[in-house]
Amino acid sequence: MVNVLDFSDVSYVRNGAAILDGVSWRVTSDERWAILGPNGAGKTTLMKIATGHDYPTSGTVHVLGERLGGVNVFDLRTRLGFASSAQARRIPGNETVRNVVLTAAYSVEGRWNEQYDELDTRQADRILAEWDLLGLAEQAFATLSDGERKRVLIARAVMTDPELLLLDEPTANLDLGARERLIQLLSGFASSPSSPGMVLVTHHVEEIPPGFTHLMLLKEGRIVAAGPIEETLTAEALAETFGIEVDLQRANGRFAAVAR
């Protein structure tokens, strides 16, 4: 398998504070990573760098084999899939669900004068069906529930068959039903051998979908632990990361942590 993301001794400093501090981390195309850590751990900064929206203060980053600082990031981003809650604010509210997904082919957020062929439409409808959205294809984005919007943004992120998929807190602020449905869909996608390498940021072990293979625990810009999830996700590592003693449970491929 090929490396799709490679951080080598990466630090990111702003206003004299180290947001990331000496991060070395590698993702291959067959790995599905969850990144877990408290607020302020550096998770968002890590994702901004991984998507080419920011650059490290020191160290080197390779994304899909290309070194940040030595590649046109606009070209690079066409090979990435990215979904975050912030994107929802940039989507025109009257845009249909089908068009939100379809416009990913041109990397625009809102239908304008671009032209799409039948192949594009079939691809969009196939992906809408995979993410349980085809029945909402003609509905306006603004009328959707939070859970439906999150699924639309992920469907948009995979529209172009990306080589790396990055998801920033995809289940945040969802009710139980919407969260569980999305985790179920993410688990199915992650378990497919045809899916790209994946990185998912979350605050909660309960939101790690089955099928994710690796875990990074991040605290104050430093890696507490990183590796295969069965070895890395322990009560001791969670205590070090979050500063609270927990009992860790696992059932049916899902995790749960409860304070002692």
Secondary structure as UniProt FT lines:
FT   STRAND          3..14
FT   TURN            15..16
FT   STRAND          17..28
FT   TURN            29..30
FT   STRAND          32..36
FT   TURN            39..40
FT   HELIX           43..50
FT   TURN            51..52
FT   STRAND          58..63
FT   TURN            64..65
FT   STRAND          66..67
FT   TURN            68..69
FT   HELIX           73..77
FT   TURN            78..79
FT   STRAND          80..84
FT   HELIX           85..88
FT   TURN            89..90
FT   TURN            93..94
FT   HELIX           97..102
FT   HELIX           103..106
FT   HELIX           118..130
FT   TURN            131..132
FT   HELIX           134..136
FT   TURN            137..138
FT   HELIX           141..143
FT   HELIX           146..158
FT   TURN            159..160
FT   STRAND          164..168
FT   TURN            170..173
FT   HELIX           176..191
FT   TURN            193..194
FT   STRAND          197..202
FT   HELIX           205..207
FT   TURN            210..211
FT   STRAND          214..219
FT   TURN            220..221
FT   STRAND          222..228
FT   HELIX           229..232
FT   HELIX           235..242
FT   STRAND          246..251
FT   TURN            252..253
FT   STRAND          254..259
//
